[in-house]
Amino acid sequence: MHRPHAIGAAAEEQAARHLTARGLRLLARNYRCKGGEIDLVMADGDTLVFVEVRARAPSRFGSAGESITAAKRARVVLAARHYLASQRLDRPCRFDAVLLDGATLEWLRGAFEAG
C-alpha cells in the first residue's frame, strides 16, 4: 500500500534538491493558509518562486501536469497572495511546477499565471 503523504513529501524533497542545485534558495515548505497551500516557496535571485510539486506514477489517469487543475492553481495563487501579505513583500513572483512522472522530473518555469 502506498501512502500518499509519504510519496508527496518525498517528491517535494526531490524537487527542493533539484531546484537548490540549480541556484534557487528554499524559503518555506508547505505554506498553508485558509483555502490554499504552496508546496515550496523559493527565491531565484530577487524573484519569489511559488512551486507546485506533482508526482504521479505512470498510469491511465493522466500525467502529473494534467493534475494541476484550474481549482488547484487558484488555491496556489490564493496562498501566494497570503504569503506576500504576511511577509510584507513586494517582489517579482512566478509560479513554477515540478512534475514527477515515474522516474522523470520536469521543471516548468512560469507554469501558470496569477491572473
Backbone as a chain_set.jsonl record, in Angstrom:
{"seq": "MHRPHAIGAAAEEQAARHLTARGLRLLARNYRCKGGEIDLVMADGDTLVFVEVRARAPSRFGSAGESITAAKRARVVLAARHYLASQRLDRPCRFDAVLLDGATLEWLRGAFEAG", "coords": {"N": [[0.84, -1.186, 0.0], [0.592, 2.167, -0.9], [1.508, 5.224, 0.599], [0.037, 8.212, 0.313], [0.799, 10.706, 1.502], [3.469, 10.291, 2.289], [4.638, 9.775, -0.202], [4.182, 12.23, -1.454], [5.695, 13.929, 0.22], [8.267, 12.926, -0.259], [8.498, 13.526, -2.972], [8.394, 16.332, -2.888], [10.771, 16.82, -1.492], [12.657, 15.842, -3.325], [12.171, 17.627, -5.431], [12.881, 20.064, -4.185], [15.632, 19.639, -3.746], [16.49, 19.419, -6.408], [15.919, 21.998, -7.412], [17.406, 23.685, -5.683], [19.956, 22.845, -6.344], [20.161, 24.065, -8.735], [20.484, 26.686, -8.175], [18.41, 28.061, -6.842], [16.942, 29.253, -3.79], [15.67, 27.835, -0.88], [12.867, 28.941, 0.87], [10.494, 28.377, 2.268], [8.463, 25.547, 3.18], [5.524, 23.79, 2.367], [3.599, 25.909, 2.836], [0.763, 27.121, 4.336], [-2.541, 28.452, 4.254], [-5.863, 29.568, 5.029], [-7.783, 27.988, 2.732], [-5.762, 27.568, 0.864], [-2.533, 26.309, -0.336], [1.004, 26.122, -0.638], [3.522, 24.237, -2.033], [6.375, 24.591, -2.143], [8.256, 27.474, -1.368], [10.434, 29.535, -2.935], [13.48, 31.346, -3.659], [14.648, 32.928, -6.505], [17.168, 34.54, -7.312], [16.142, 37.843, -7.112], [13.524, 37.18, -7.418], [10.529, 35.798, -6.203], [9.54, 32.475, -6.022], [6.866, 30.409, -6.391], [6.188, 27.142, -5.922], [4.579, 24.386, -7.269], [4.395, 21.018, -6.644], [4.039, 17.996, -8.247], [3.421, 14.591, -8.284], [3.244, 11.59, -10.018], [2.731, 8.197, -10.611], [3.356, 6.417, -13.589], [0.348, 6.082, -15.316], [-3.025, 5.297, -16.317], [-4.521, 7.441, -15.618], [-3.665, 9.947, -16.288], [-1.114, 12.521, -16.645], [1.315, 14.021, -14.361], [1.358, 16.792, -14.78], [-1.146, 17.236, -15.907], [-2.703, 17.014, -13.7], [-2.789, 19.419, -12.413], [-5.166, 21.385, -11.871], [-7.528, 24.034, -12.744], [-8.773, 24.832, -10.378], [-6.874, 24.008, -8.484], [-4.707, 25.639, -9.218], [-5.846, 28.123, -8.557], [-5.987, 27.88, -5.755], [-3.279, 27.811, -5.105], [-2.463, 30.351, -5.981], [-4.02, 31.951, -4.259], [-2.846, 31.267, -1.784], [-0.268, 32.206, -2.297], [-0.692, 34.977, -2.495], [-1.475, 35.451, 0.147], [0.893, 34.733, 1.481], [2.675, 36.697, 0.497], [1.456, 39.02, 1.56], [1.549, 38.462, 4.331], [4.262, 38.378, 4.8], [4.945, 40.86, 4.105], [5.941, 41.542, 1.547], [7.086, 42.825, -1.548], [7.856, 41.855, -4.325], [9.077, 40.661, -7.495], [7.302, 37.858, -8.809], [6.808, 34.376, -9.612], [5.143, 31.455, -10.848], [5.988, 28.203, -10.638], [6.209, 24.761, -11.67], [7.018, 21.515, -10.6], [7.209, 18.502, -12.006], [6.792, 15.127, -11.503], [6.833, 12.274, -13.113], [6.758, 9.073, -12.754], [10.05, 8.088, -13.038], [10.874, 10.416, -14.185], [11.725, 13.815, -14.014], [10.452, 17.015, -14.406], [10.919, 20.447, -14.738], [8.983, 23.202, -14.82], [9.231, 26.406, -15.569], [7.451, 29.344, -14.813], [4.906, 28.14, -15.013], [2.21, 28.711, -14.737], [-0.024, 31.566, -14.563], [-0.906, 34.266, -12.294], [-3.235, 35.59, -12.831]], "CA": [[0.0, 0.0, 0.0], [1.337, 3.427, -0.955], [0.997, 6.277, 1.471], [0.117, 9.443, -0.492], [1.54, 11.771, 2.182], [4.898, 9.966, 2.215], [5.032, 9.952, -1.596], [4.215, 13.676, -1.685], [6.842, 14.5, 0.94], [9.478, 12.525, -0.979], [8.512, 14.297, -4.222], [8.762, 17.708, -2.538], [12.195, 16.819, -1.15], [13.381, 15.688, -4.585], [12.031, 18.89, -6.157], [13.677, 21.073, -3.489], [17.045, 19.36, -4.049], [16.704, 19.737, -7.827], [15.91, 23.457, -7.607], [18.539, 24.309, -4.983], [21.147, 22.521, -7.134], [20.164, 24.977, -9.877], [20.702, 28.049, -7.715], [17.315, 28.65, -6.086], [17.096, 29.158, -2.335], [14.422, 27.428, -0.238], [12.405, 29.85, 1.911], [9.438, 27.739, 3.072], [7.829, 24.324, 2.673], [4.133, 23.548, 2.764], [2.984, 27.114, 3.39], [-0.695, 26.957, 4.312], [-3.459, 29.449, 4.778], [-7.222, 29.112, 4.793], [-8.147, 27.92, 1.329], [-4.674, 27.369, -0.085], [-1.25, 25.765, 0.103], [2.126, 26.152, -1.576], [4.452, 23.173, -1.668], [7.698, 25.178, -1.887], [8.485, 28.881, -1.672], [11.865, 29.631, -3.196], [13.974, 32.6, -4.225], [15.501, 32.812, -7.69], [17.64, 35.921, -7.305], [15.164, 38.697, -6.444], [12.177, 36.703, -7.729], [9.925, 34.756, -5.385], [9.014, 31.401, -6.86], [5.916, 29.537, -5.71], [6.351, 25.893, -6.66], [3.636, 23.273, -7.1], [5.053, 19.749, -6.932], [3.056, 16.951, -8.55], [4.03, 13.292, -8.564], [2.331, 10.554, -10.488], [3.294, 7.005, -11.235], [2.728, 6.288, -14.905], [-0.952, 5.435, -15.188], [-4.045, 5.699, -17.28], [-5.26, 8.571, -15.063], [-3.1, 11.21, -16.742], [0.223, 12.893, -16.189], [1.402, 14.926, -13.214], [0.977, 18.13, -15.235], [-2.599, 17.278, -16.115], [-3.386, 17.035, -12.402], [-2.842, 20.797, -11.888], [-6.425, 21.915, -12.384], [-7.776, 25.463, -12.511], [-9.055, 25.0, -8.948], [-5.599, 23.893, -7.774], [-3.959, 26.881, -9.487], [-6.477, 29.194, -7.773], [-5.588, 27.717, -4.349], [-1.869, 28.2, -5.011], [-2.42, 31.817, -6.11], [-4.557, 32.491, -3.006], [-1.812, 31.108, -0.75], [0.842, 33.106, -2.643], [-1.087, 36.338, -2.082], [-1.427, 35.465, 1.605], [2.31, 34.72, 1.849], [3.229, 38.025, 0.207], [0.899, 39.973, 2.525], [2.013, 38.151, 5.687], [5.691, 38.675, 4.86], [5.08, 42.259, 3.67], [6.884, 41.512, 0.429], [6.692, 43.355, -2.85], [8.937, 41.397, -5.202], [8.577, 39.907, -8.65], [6.931, 36.482, -8.473], [6.369, 33.488, -10.68], [4.604, 30.169, -10.425], [6.629, 27.091, -11.323], [5.749, 23.418, -11.321], [7.953, 20.405, -10.764], [6.382, 17.34, -12.311], [7.482, 13.843, -11.431], [6.075, 11.178, -13.709], [7.662, 7.933, -12.609], [11.435, 8.499, -12.772], [11.15, 11.636, -14.945], [11.466, 15.089, -13.339], [10.384, 18.15, -15.329], [10.747, 21.741, -14.068], [8.336, 24.166, -15.695], [9.279, 27.788, -15.073], [6.304, 30.103, -15.293], [3.931, 27.124, -15.415], [0.902, 29.368, -14.854], [-0.064, 32.982, -14.165], [-1.797, 34.554, -11.171], [-4.49, 36.161, -13.326]], "C": [[0.882, 1.246, 0.0], [0.693, 4.434, -0.026], [1.155, 7.595, 0.738], [0.932, 10.554, 0.174], [3.046, 11.532, 2.085], [5.419, 10.155, 0.793], [5.151, 11.441, -1.915], [5.408, 14.335, -1.014], [8.15, 14.157, 0.231], [9.605, 13.306, -2.289], [8.922, 15.741, -3.953], [10.24, 17.81, -2.194], [13.042, 16.709, -2.416], [13.329, 16.987, -5.389], [12.887, 19.982, -5.518], [15.167, 20.879, -3.77], [17.376, 19.751, -5.487], [16.82, 21.253, -8.03], [17.07, 24.14, -6.884], [19.839, 24.017, -5.723], [21.272, 23.437, -8.348], [20.144, 26.45, -9.442], [19.556, 28.713, -6.978], [17.553, 28.417, -4.605], [15.737, 28.853, -1.718], [14.084, 28.388, 0.901], [11.372, 29.199, 2.824], [8.949, 26.481, 2.363], [6.404, 24.273, 3.185], [3.504, 24.75, 3.465], [1.472, 26.988, 3.221], [-1.402, 28.193, 4.835], [-4.864, 28.908, 4.509], [-7.509, 29.153, 3.295], [-7.01, 27.669, 0.362], [-3.423, 26.794, 0.538], [-0.243, 25.879, -1.027], [3.113, 25.094, -1.11], [5.817, 23.734, -1.285], [7.657, 26.662, -2.233], [9.991, 29.04, -1.785], [12.212, 31.013, -3.716], [14.896, 32.258, -5.383], [16.021, 34.225, -7.932], [16.652, 36.763, -6.514], [13.723, 38.228, -6.646], [11.74, 35.63, -6.746], [9.308, 33.736, -6.317], [8.135, 30.508, -5.991], [5.834, 28.263, -6.547], [5.283, 24.884, -6.271], [4.363, 22.0, -7.529], [3.964, 18.697, -7.132], [3.787, 15.679, -8.922], [2.945, 12.316, -8.977], [3.15, 9.379, -10.979], [2.643, 6.917, -12.614], [1.409, 5.507, -14.782], [-1.893, 5.922, -16.271], [-4.815, 6.932, -16.816], [-4.675, 9.918, -15.444], [-1.76, 11.506, -16.099], [0.152, 13.791, -14.952], [0.949, 16.328, -13.607], [-0.515, 18.273, -15.423], [-3.373, 17.345, -14.813], [-3.436, 18.433, -11.782], [-4.041, 21.489, -12.534], [-6.524, 23.423, -12.14], [-8.051, 25.721, -11.029], [-7.768, 24.929, -8.133], [-4.768, 25.152, -7.98], [-4.528, 28.026, -8.658], [-6.081, 29.099, -6.301], [-4.13, 28.115, -4.136], [-1.743, 29.724, -5.074], [-2.943, 32.478, -4.829], [-3.505, 32.416, -1.901], [-0.62, 32.024, -1.024], [0.527, 34.54, -2.228], [-1.035, 36.477, -0.564], [0.022, 35.528, 2.086], [2.919, 36.111, 1.654], [2.747, 39.052, 1.226], [1.454, 39.729, 3.924], [3.487, 38.479, 5.872], [5.991, 40.13, 4.491], [6.105, 42.395, 2.558], [6.265, 42.118, -0.818], [7.853, 43.066, -3.791], [8.317, 40.738, -6.429], [8.337, 38.454, -8.242], [6.66, 35.69, -9.741], [5.904, 32.177, -10.057], [5.227, 29.08, -11.284], [5.944, 25.791, -10.916], [6.913, 22.458, -11.51], [7.079, 19.165, -10.868], [7.239, 16.082, -12.272], [6.524, 12.773, -11.943], [6.98, 9.959, -13.7], [9.051, 8.437, -12.246], [11.803, 9.807, -13.464], [10.784, 12.867, -14.136], [11.498, 16.186, -14.397], [10.101, 19.414, -14.532], [10.179, 22.712, -15.09], [8.374, 25.542, -15.044], [8.085, 28.537, -15.653], [5.18, 29.183, -15.774], [2.525, 27.698, -15.558], [0.993, 30.774, -14.293], [-1.052, 33.157, -13.014], [-3.167, 35.023, -11.641], [-5.521, 35.155, -13.562]], "O": [[1.806, 1.362, 0.805], [-0.529, 4.48, 0.109], [2.278, 8.064, 0.553], [1.673, 11.267, -0.503], [3.81, 12.462, 1.827], [6.531, 10.648, 0.605], [6.104, 11.866, -2.568], [6.059, 15.198, -1.603], [9.042, 15.0, 0.132], [10.706, 13.703, -2.668], [9.711, 16.312, -4.706], [10.895, 18.784, -2.565], [14.04, 17.416, -2.556], [14.336, 17.4, -5.965], [13.547, 20.743, -6.226], [15.884, 21.851, -4.005], [18.422, 20.344, -5.749], [17.712, 21.726, -8.734], [17.658, 25.08, -7.419], [20.74, 24.856, -5.731], [22.352, 23.572, -8.922], [19.83, 27.339, -10.234], [19.714, 29.844, -6.52], [18.274, 27.499, -4.215], [14.758, 29.542, -2.005], [14.905, 28.624, 1.788], [11.375, 29.444, 4.03], [9.008, 26.362, 1.14], [6.126, 24.673, 4.315], [2.945, 24.62, 4.554], [0.968, 26.776, 2.117], [-0.919, 28.88, 5.735], [-5.019, 27.893, 3.829], [-7.483, 30.215, 2.673], [-7.243, 27.563, -0.842], [-3.258, 26.785, 1.757], [-0.58, 25.753, -2.204], [3.494, 25.057, 0.06], [6.356, 23.399, -0.23], [7.098, 27.058, -3.256], [10.733, 28.722, -0.856], [11.339, 31.758, -4.16], [15.793, 31.424, -5.267], [15.407, 35.009, -8.655], [16.349, 36.44, -5.366], [12.799, 38.826, -6.094], [12.472, 34.676, -6.482], [8.636, 34.09, -7.286], [8.585, 29.933, -5.0], [5.462, 28.297, -7.72], [5.107, 24.569, -5.094], [4.882, 21.917, -8.643], [3.082, 18.533, -6.29], [4.672, 15.69, -9.778], [1.88, 12.234, -8.364], [4.146, 9.553, -11.681], [1.487, 7.308, -12.775], [1.372, 4.414, -14.217], [-1.584, 6.838, -17.032], [-5.677, 7.424, -17.544], [-5.152, 10.945, -14.961], [-1.332, 10.845, -15.153], [-0.918, 14.254, -14.555], [0.233, 16.982, -12.849], [-1.084, 19.324, -15.128], [-4.555, 17.689, -14.805], [-4.058, 18.618, -10.735], [-3.932, 22.095, -13.6], [-5.708, 24.005, -11.425], [-7.604, 26.731, -10.487], [-7.587, 25.704, -7.194], [-4.19, 25.678, -7.029], [-3.767, 28.823, -8.11], [-5.86, 30.125, -5.658], [-3.786, 28.69, -3.104], [-0.994, 30.316, -4.297], [-2.366, 33.461, -4.365], [-3.296, 33.384, -1.17], [-0.026, 32.561, -0.089], [1.38, 35.233, -1.675], [-0.6, 37.506, -0.048], [0.341, 36.291, 2.997], [3.594, 36.633, 2.541], [3.536, 39.866, 1.706], [1.795, 40.679, 4.629], [3.916, 38.819, 6.975], [7.137, 40.575, 4.555], [7.005, 43.233, 2.609], [5.079, 41.943, -1.097], [8.714, 43.915, -4.023], [7.164, 40.309, -6.396], [9.077, 37.894, -7.432], [6.331, 36.243, -10.791], [6.225, 31.847, -8.916], [5.025, 29.035, -12.497], [5.198, 25.743, -9.939], [7.689, 22.577, -12.458], [6.324, 18.827, -9.956], [8.277, 15.996, -12.928], [5.543, 12.423, -11.288], [7.867, 9.829, -14.544], [9.212, 9.141, -11.25], [12.939, 10.265, -13.341], [9.668, 12.967, -13.625], [12.441, 16.281, -15.183], [9.158, 19.456, -13.743], [10.815, 23.008, -16.101], [7.644, 25.811, -14.09], [7.751, 28.386, -16.828], [4.577, 29.426, -16.819], [1.741, 27.239, -16.389], [1.968, 31.128, -13.63], [-1.919, 32.312, -12.787], [-4.155, 34.869, -10.923], [-6.629, 35.492, -13.979]]}, "num_chains": 1, "name": "protein.A"}
